[in-house]
Amino acid sequence: MNEIELHHKFRKIGEAKDRYIYLSGGRGSGKSFAVALFVAHLSYHPGHKILFTRYTITSASKSIIPEFVEKLKICEIENDFHITKDAIINKASGTEILFSGIKTSSGNQTANLKSLQGITTWVYEEFEEHPNEESFDTIDLSIRKQGIQNRVILISNALHKGSWQYERFFKQGENTTHIHTTYEDNKKNLNDQFLRMAEFTKETNLAKYSRNFLGEHYEDDDEALWTWDIIKRGTVEQYDRIVVAIDPAVTSNKNSDLTGIVVVGKAGNKGYVLEDKSGTYSPNEWANVALSLYRKWKADRVVGEVNNGGDMIEAIIRQADNSVSYKAVRATRGKAVRAEPIVSLYEQGLIYHTTNFPELELQMTTWNPTHKESPDRIDALVWGFTELMLKHNTGWVI
């Protein structure tokens, strides 16, 4: 096996005697790689059966498994494993590493995962996305093989201090070993572009740097429009209308700011956030993402903000699929003024998030309207719910 030099903090993964091992920290900190390496080492020992999950996965064979295999290749041990569409098996020991999403295209898998027999180690990446403690406990309590150490390894970025994860694993913290790392601990494995991005963020937005790069847990900003306590969780079986909302970046290249892409639905007089696919995309890329979501959710309409992109959004969407129902919206008032009616709907308990949306919720509870930073995810959210839930679109020209 190639020797991979990781920070000494990660030794605690194998040394810990607690049931829960919680790895927190910012982006680029090496925590996911360290856990994958530990799991690979553990698989050489007979008697283990390892469950590797994320909350949302469409296809393990197209996402989480290739990522894990890439780490095996870096270590030059991939030939020691047999790889299937949903598992990786160590040829020498027979130890299985099973991969699954908890929420998949075929439905919620909590009951199926609970019924798995003989699991000794549960690894949960992007744990900040898990919506509630009850469903976590359902799987957690099934990890109970006798005569061998059972582990639950949790990996997340920064948490809101109002989240159940923070309350249980940090404020209470019983039977939990904590490992916190940042990109500073992993600089030798990062490229210059990432390091420049971190330094630029540090100079221009210290709060964002603290959350995203240092992984520091956060609270509501006193000036933010949303507070954690008005973000409710819930879902329904069927939606009356669904909209894919796009807030494009000002520039049109891969180095642009984020393009906000949020899917929202309405059932009766209540609204629901269904998916957040915001990211740094070229125009063709965000068009493909939006159209994929339009088809996935059988949406009624794509809504796009045209202030920055003019007719570009519709032209790109139409070029890709001329049958899509598209509506252009143009803002005539400030972002905070446009957002306030949507905040009011949250305050009235009329909008629910169908799961945790960490990046969106972080922006909602920390974006200060007096700052110049553009809240791309919030903008898309506001476009979508204004289309679905406001009869009088004050501040909008359609």
CORLIN-V831470 format. One record per backbone hydrogen bond with DSSP energy under -1.0 kcal/mol. CO is the residue of the C=O (numbers start at 1). NH is the residue of the N-H. Records with the same first field share a line. If there is no record, write none. Layout:
CO=NH  NH
//
This chain:
7=10
8=11
9=12
10=13
11=15
12=16
19=152
20=177
21=154
22=179
23=156
24=181
26=29
30=34
31=35
32=36
33=37
34=38
35=39
36=40
37=41
38=42
39=43
41=44
42=45
49=120  121
50=98
51=123
52=100
53=125
54=102
55=103
59=62
60=65
63=67
64=68
65=69
66=70
67=71
68=72
69=73
70=74
71=75
72=77
73=76
75=2
77=80
78=81
80=91
82=89
86=99
87=84
88=97
89=82
90=94
95=90
96=50
97=88
98=52
100=54
102=109
103=57
104=107
107=104
109=113
110=114
111=115
113=116
120=151
121=51
122=153
123=53
124=155
126=129
127=130
129=356
132=136
133=137
134=138
135=139
136=140
137=141
139=142
140=143
142=144
151=122
152=21
153=124
154=23
155=127
159=218
160=163
163=167
164=168
165=169
166=170  171
167=172
168=173
173=176
175=20
177=22
179=24
182=185
183=186
186=189
187=190
191=195
192=196
193=197
194=198
195=199
196=200
197=201
198=202
199=203
200=204
201=205
205=209
206=210
207=211
208=212
209=213  214
210=216
212=27
213=183
218=161
221=224
227=230
228=231
232=353
241=266
242=300  301
243=264
244=303
245=262
246=305
247=260
253=256
259=279
260=247
261=277
262=245
263=274  275
264=243
265=272
266=240  241
267=270
270=267
271=352
272=265
273=354
275=263
279=259
282=286
283=287
284=288
285=289
286=290
287=291
288=292
289=293
290=294
291=295
292=296
293=297
294=299
301=244
302=327
303=246
304=329
306=310
309=312
311=315
312=316
313=317
314=318
315=319
316=320
317=321
321=324
325=302
327=304
329=306
330=397
334=338
335=339
336=340
339=343
340=344
341=345
342=346
343=347
344=348
345=350
346=349
350=271
352=273
353=234
357=361
358=362
359=363
360=364
361=365
363=367
364=226
365=221
368=371
374=376
375=379
376=380
377=381
378=382
379=383
380=384
381=385
382=386
383=387
384=388
385=389
386=390
392=394
393=396
395=332
397=330
//
